[in-house]
Amino acid sequence: MSWARRITVGLLLVVTLFLLALAAWAVAIGPEAMWRVLTHGTTTVWDHLEYPGRTTMPAPQARPWTTTPGTDPTVTLSGEAQPVGSVLAEHDSLAMVVVHEGSVVYEWYAPDHGEAQPSMLFSVTKSITSLLVGAAVDDGLIGSVDDPVTDYVPELASGGFGIVTIADLLQMRSNSTYVEDDNPFGMHVEFNYTADLEADILGLAVRDEPHEQFTYKSGDNAILGLILHRVLAPESVTAYLQRRLLDPLGAEDPGIWSTDDSGGLERTWCCLALTARDLARLGQLILDRGEVDGESLLPATWLDASFTAAYAATEWPADYQESALVNYGYQWWLTDTAVAGIGKDGQYLFVDPTQNLVIVRTGTSQGGIGWLDLITEIAEQFPPDPG
């Protein structure tokens, strides 16, 4: 065989293997998801501008924040105290808002990112979804967190979810087959890009009994989203967020909650985009024990349950994510004194009742540093709440 023919045969073999790999990928995650990965790449904080979604609007009666400018906080990086603004600017940040005693005391925005511009919150969305589950319980749409998942999504019975409760999902201990990684052939990528989210959720199964070791799974939250979708119908999850929380809180700017294509099912584990200021309002709601002007939006008992450590110390994985983290609640990370929603690209909603403080940081990535430790350092620069 001539060299030219060998090269031609080799090239044909490579092309054939490539096409077979593409076909296998399309079968694994679906052609629509594969196309989105190929054309747009991995998830970014601007995905809400690329894919279908539902818009939240400014509240009919917006509540502008009061501002009390204070001294710029400092943080310690590489053993050196630095102004937080310099650190934000150098480490892929979009915004930071610090609210102390109900007033904005510090704000920073990237030059090309204003206070009215939303960005994707990624897994902070899980924490907000948890608030909506609490609202649905309060409204009688969900009976109890002790209810089996199959009371609301009976199709999941075939996957063994009859032994899994809503509380199991909230605490990430379903022991489902969902795998949280960025394998392009895996279900996490498929869930992020699928055009038919409900079909993928209904394909999940339980490996064994729940109540095992905490295992972080966006799939647990996706089931919570489907439960909300069903108990709220015909109202959407986005409209419920608007009516139950954003409107009473006086949200100032539009947001977007990304959905799949087929049924408009919100991607509740990742894909809500809000401004830093409006995200801070949800943190202030927590500080105010679920109330606004004497009106209860969320029961204090729900917040207490949400921020209760779900695991014994012996069950909690050592060195999980960031050093300040000590446990997990109802889709909220817990530190010694604070609670936090945390997104993969450095989105933080940090709420510290002992300091009467809310800190929001958004960015396009972590920027190579551990923001939770720096945020905790900022919090310590404010006087403790005397109450």
N, C-alpha and C positions, 0 to 999 in steps of 0.2 A: 504494500500500500504506500502511495506517495505521501510526502510530508503535507502537501496541500490537502489531500483527501483526509489525512489524519486530523489536521486542524479543523476541517469542515465538520467531520464527525464529532470531534470533541466539542465544538461550539454548539452543534445541534443537541448534544447530550446535556450541556450546561443549560441551554434554553429550555429543554424539556423538563429538567429537574426544577428549574425556576418556576415554570408554569404549574408543575405539580405541587410545588410548595405553596404557590398562591392559591391554588384550588383547595388544598388542605386547610389553609388559613381561613379562606372564605367559609368553608364548612364549619370550622371550629368556632368562629365568632360572628359569622354572618357577613354577607357581601357588603351591606351598608356600613357596618362597623369597620370592615377592612378598608373600604374606600375612604372613609373619614380619616383613618390613621394615615393612609398613604398620602392624602391630599393636604391634611392639616398638621400631621405630626402628633406628638403627645399632647396631653391636656395642658392648657395655659389659663391664666387668669382672665383672658379675653374670650374664652370659648362661648360665653353668653352672646357674643356678637356674631357667632358663626352658625349657631344651631337653633332649632325651634325653642320657643320659650314663652312664658307668660309674664306680663309686665305688672309690677306694683307701681302705684302712683303716689305722689305727695298727698298727705292727709288733707281732707277738706279744711281742717283748722290746724295748720302746721304750727309747731312749737319751737321756734328758734332757740337754740341753746343760749343761756347767759354765759358770758365769758369773763373770767377774772385772770388776766395774764399774770403769770408768776415767773419766777426764775427758771431758766431752762434746766431740766434735769441733766445729770451727768451719769455716765456708766463707765465701768472698768473693763477695758479690753486690752489684752496682751499686757496686763499689769499696769496700765496707764489710765487715769481718769480722763474721759473725753466728753465733750458736749454731745448729747444724744442726737442732735441734728446732724452732726458730722458723721456719726456712725450710720444713721439712717441713709444719708446721701451716698455713702460709700458701699452699702451692702444691699443693693437691689430692693430698696423700699419704695412704696408708693405713698403711704400715709401713716401718721400716728396721731391719735387723739387721746388726751388724758383728761378725765373728768374727776374732779375732787369735790365732794359735798354738793353734787348736783350742778357744778359749773365747769365749763371747759377752761382748764388752766394752762394747757399746752397743746399746740397743733403744729404739725409739719406735713408738707406735701411735696412730692417730687415736682420739678419744674413743669413737666408735661402732664401732671395729674392734679386736677383741682378738687375742691371739697365736694362738688356736685357730681363727680364721676364715679360710678360704681365699678367694682371689680369682683371677680369670683372669690368666694369665701372658702371654697373647697370644704374640708371636713368641719369647719365651724357650722356649716349647714346642718350637720348631724345634731348639734346642740340645740339649734333653733327648731329643728323637727321635734326634738324632745319636748320643748315648750309647747308645741302644738298638740302633741299627744296629751300633755297635761290639760290643755284647754278642752280637748275632746272628751276627756274623762269628766272634767268639770261640767261640760254641757250635756252629759249623759249619753253621748254618742258611743263611747267605749265604757263598758261596765266597770272593769277593774283591770289593773295590770296583771292580776293573777289569772285572767281569762286565757284559755288556750288560743294560740294564733288561729287555729282552724275554726273558731267561732266566727271569725271575720273573713277568713280566706279558706273555705272548706276544701278547695282544690289541693291545698298543701298537705292534706291528710295522707295522700298516697306517697308523699316523701317523708312521712314519719313525724310531721310537725304537730301531731296531736298531743305530744308530751312537752311541747315548747310553749311557754307563756310569753305574754307581751313584756313582762319584766325581764325574762331571759334575753329578749332582743335588746332591750334598753341597756342591759348590763353586758352585752356582747358575750353571752355564754350559751348560745344555741347549739354549738357543736355541729353546725351545718357544713355542707361540702364547699361552701364558698372559700376561695383562696385569695388573699389580699396580696397580690404582687403585680408587677408590670410585665409579666410574660406576655408577649404580643398574641400568643395563642390562647391565653387564659381568660377566665370569666371576668376578672376585674376590668380588663380592657374592653371586653364585650359589653359589660354593663355601662361603662362610660360612654359608649358610642352606639349601642344598639338602637334600631328604629322601633323595636317592639319590646319594651322593657317588661311588661307584664308576663309575656311568654317566658322570658328568661328567669324571672323571679319564680314562676310556677314550676320551673325545672330544678329548683334547689331541693336538697334532701338533707336529712339529719343522719350523721354517722352513727350515733349512739345516744345514750341518755344525755340531756343537757346538764347544766349546773357543774360543768367541768371547769378547768382552768380558763381564765380570761383569754380570749383570742380575738384580736381586733379584726372585725369583718364588716366591710361596708354592706355586704349582703344582708346582715341583720337589720341595718337601717332601711335598706330598700324594701324589706317586708313591712316595716313600720309605715313607710310611705304608701305602700299599696293598701294597708289597712285604713289609713287616713283617707286615701282616695275613695275607698268604697263607703266608709261611714259618712263622708261629707257629701257625696253625690246628691244632686248635680253641681253643688258648689265645688270649685277646684281647691286644691291645697293652697295655691297662691292667693286666691280670693279670701280664703279663711285666714291666712297670715295677715292680709291687709285689714280685714274686718275686725279680727280679734285682738291684734297687737299693733300693727303699724299705724292705723288710723287713730286709736286712742292715745298712742304715744306721740302723735304729731310728726310723723316722718316728713322730712322736707324734700326728698328727692326721689326720682323713679329708681326702681331696681328691676331685675329680670331673674326669673327662676327657669332654668333650662329644663326642657321636657324631651321625651321621645317623640317619634313621629306619629305612631299609630293611634294612641289614645290620649296623648297629651299628659302622660304620667310624669310628674315631677321627679327629677333625680335628686332625691332628698338627702343623699349622703354627701353631696359634693357641690351642687351647682346653682346655689343662690348667689346672686351678685347684688350687693348693697354698698352704699357709701360708708366710709368710716364713721361719720357722724351718726348716721341712722343705725349702724350696728351698735354704737355706744348706747343708744337709747334702750336696746334690749338688755344691756348690762345694767343700766340704771334701774330698769324695771326689777331686776333681781335684787339690787340693793334696797329698793323700796318695798320689798316683800310682796311683789306682784301687784302693787296698787299704783294708780295714777289719780291724783286729786280725790282720794277717798274711794275711788271705784276699783273693785277687785277684778283684775284681768286674769290672774292666775292664783290659785289657792296657795297660801304660804306652806300648807302641808305638802303640796306637790314639790315645791322648791326644796323643802327639807329632805324629802325622799330622794330627789334628784341629786342632791349633793351629799348623800350619805355613802360612805365607803362600801362598795359592794363585796369586798373580799377581805378575808383575814390576811394579816401580814404575811403569813406563810404561803399564801396562794399568789401573792402579787409578784410578777416577774421583776427581778433585780435590774436596775439601770434601764428601765423601760423608757425609750425615747429621750427625755431630758431629765437631768438630775433632780430638778425641783418637783417632779411628779411623784406622788406617793400612792395614788389609787384612782379608781374610776367609779363614776356614779351612773346616772341615767344619760349616757352619751355626753358626759362632761368629765374632763380631767380634773383631778383634785390635787392641790398642794397642801402644805400644812395649814395655811390660812385662807387660801383663795380657791376659786374654781375657774376653769378656762375651757373655752372652745378653741381648738387648734387645727389649722389647715396645713396641707402639705407644703405649700410654698411660702410659709411664714406668715400665715394669717392667724391673728390672736384676738380673742375677746377674753380679757382677763378681768375678773371681778373679785375685789378683796373687801369684804364687809368690815374687817378690822381697821381698815384705813379709809372706809367710805369712798372707795376709789374704783374707777373703771379705766382700763387702758386698752386701746385698740391699736394694733399694728397690722398693716397690710403690705404686701410686696409681691414681686414677681418670682422670688425664691427666698430661701432662708439666708442667702448671702454668705453662706459659709460660717455662720456663727449661731450660737444657741440663744435665741431671743427670749425664751421664757426666763432664763436666769437674769438677763439684762432687765426685763420688765419687772421682775421681782425686786431687783436692785432699785429701780425707779420708784416702785411703790414704797419702799422703806424710807424714801426721802420726804414723805408726807407724814404729818402728825397722825397718830392713831385716833380712831373714832372714840370719843369719850363715852359713847353709849355702849 
